[in-house]
């Protein structure tokens, strides 16, 4: 196992796309650092959640200078899924805040979702959260990890 967080199995899910979504472009921004084992499950779950999405969407994955196979795994996955999977590869590890900013700078959507690459935030929730953001004309919708898989000791 690499430095990545081992993914717990997510429950089966069916995407629930709100019927009253106003037109928009969606960007999902995910910073990764040494997450080679999480690339495929992450992109698979994002695609499960967003394949039926009625508006244009993209995934911007920012590799924060990983020293493992995160980038080659991302490149292989991007070839499988298509050009809406965009990779921003940083030359060295700048830490999560800088990696997130690089992803925000690269995002093309007018609605941006940020998430970690460990799948403790389930992408299946994205359409409902975006729906609430747009229907209620909010500036921000935030979720939280109800049942965290990492203990207080493991958090930085």
C-alpha positions, 0 to 999 in steps of 0.5 A, a space after each residue: 500500500 502506498 501513502 494513499 488512504 485505503 478506500 472503503 467500499 462505497 455502497 451501491 448507489 444510483 445517481 439522483 439528478 434533480 429535475 429542476 437544475 438550471 443550465 450551468 457548467 460543472 467542474 469537479 476539482 480533486 487534488 491528489 498526492 501519492 494516491 495511485 491506488 485511489 485513481 480508478 475508484 475515484 474516477 469510476 465513482 465520479 462517472 457513476 454520479 455524473 454520467 447522466 448529468 444533463 449539463 457539461 461537466 469536467 473533472 480536474 485532477 491536480 497531482 501535487 508532485 506525487 512520487 508514486 504512480 499517480 500520474 501514470 494511473 491518471 493518464 491511463 484513466 483519462 484515456 479511458 474516460 475522455 477529454 473531460 478528465 483533465 490532469 494538472 501535474 505540479 512539478 513538486 509537492 506544494 501541499 493541498 492548498 496550493 494544489 486546490 488553487 491550481 485546480 480552481 485556476 484550471 476549472 472551466 465551470 461556473 459551478 465548482 465542486 471540490 473534494 478529496 481523492 479518498 472518497 470519504 466524500 461520495 461523488 454521488 452527492 454532487 448533483 443534489 448539492 449543486 441542485 441546492 446551490 443553484 435552486 436556492 441561489 446560494 454562494 456555497 454548499 458544504 458537506 461533512 464526513 458523517 462517519 469519518 474513516 480516519 481517526 483524529 490521530 491520522 488527521 493533519 
